[in-house]
Amino acid sequence: MESARVQEWLQLHIAQLLEVSVDQIDALSPLENFGLGSKDATGLVAELDSWLKIELPATLVYEHETIKAVADHVASLVALRDK
């Protein structure tokens, strides 16, 4: 799984949660700037778990500063799983 693919997925889903254009979701902006509530963040991680068939901590989006950082981390976990 490439980090860019995970990043695109995250940007799309965050845009849907916030009801904005995906173009408004900068992967390098701090995640806290998007104002996701804990319910939204937990739901996002659960959907990511389901899509990638990997168990991720519910705190994932709070442990990494940006969408890109989350995507890089998740892609590395998937790569380790698939070895």
N, C-alpha and C positions, 0 to 999 in steps of 0.2 A: 504494500500500500504506500503510495507516494504521499508525502506531506502536503503537496499542492492540492491533491484531491480531497484530503481531510479538511484543509483550509477552505476550499470552495464550499464544501458541505456545511461547515460551521458558519461561514458568511451568509449563505442562503438561509439557513435555519434561524440565525439571529435576526436577519432582516425580516423574516416572516413573523417572528415573535414580536418585533418592534413595529411591525406594519410599515416598513420603509423600503425603499429601493435597495437592492443588494449593493449598488454603487456607493451607498452611504456607509457601508460597513468596511472600515479600513482595518485590514488584518494586522497592522502595526500599531494601532491605537490601543491604549490600555483598556482591558475588558471592563474595568469599573466605569469607564466613560459611557458605556452603553446602558447602564442602569438596570441590568438584569436583577430581578429579585431572586431569592433563594429557590422559590418554586420553579421559576423559569430555568435557572441554572441546573437544578436537579433533573428536571424534565429533559433538558438538552443533553445532559450526560447519559440519561437512560436511553434516549433515542440513538445516541452515538454507540452505546453498548450494543444495542439491538442490531444496528447496521453493520458493525464490525465484528460482532460475535466475540466480544472481549469484555471482561469485567474491569470497569474503570471506577476510581473513587468518586463519590458524589461531590467531593470538594475540588475536582479537577480544574474547573474554570477559576477557582480562587487561588490555586497553587501556581498558576502560570499567568504572566502579566498580559500577554496579547493572544489573539487568535492564532497567529503564526507560531507562537511558543507552544500553545496547546496542540496544534496540528503536528509540529515537529515531535513532541513528546509521544503523542498517540501513535504516530507512524513508526516511531522506534519500538514501541511496545508490540505493535502488530508484527513488525519484522522479527522481533525476538520470538514471538509466539509461533511464527511460521517457519522457523529454522528446523 
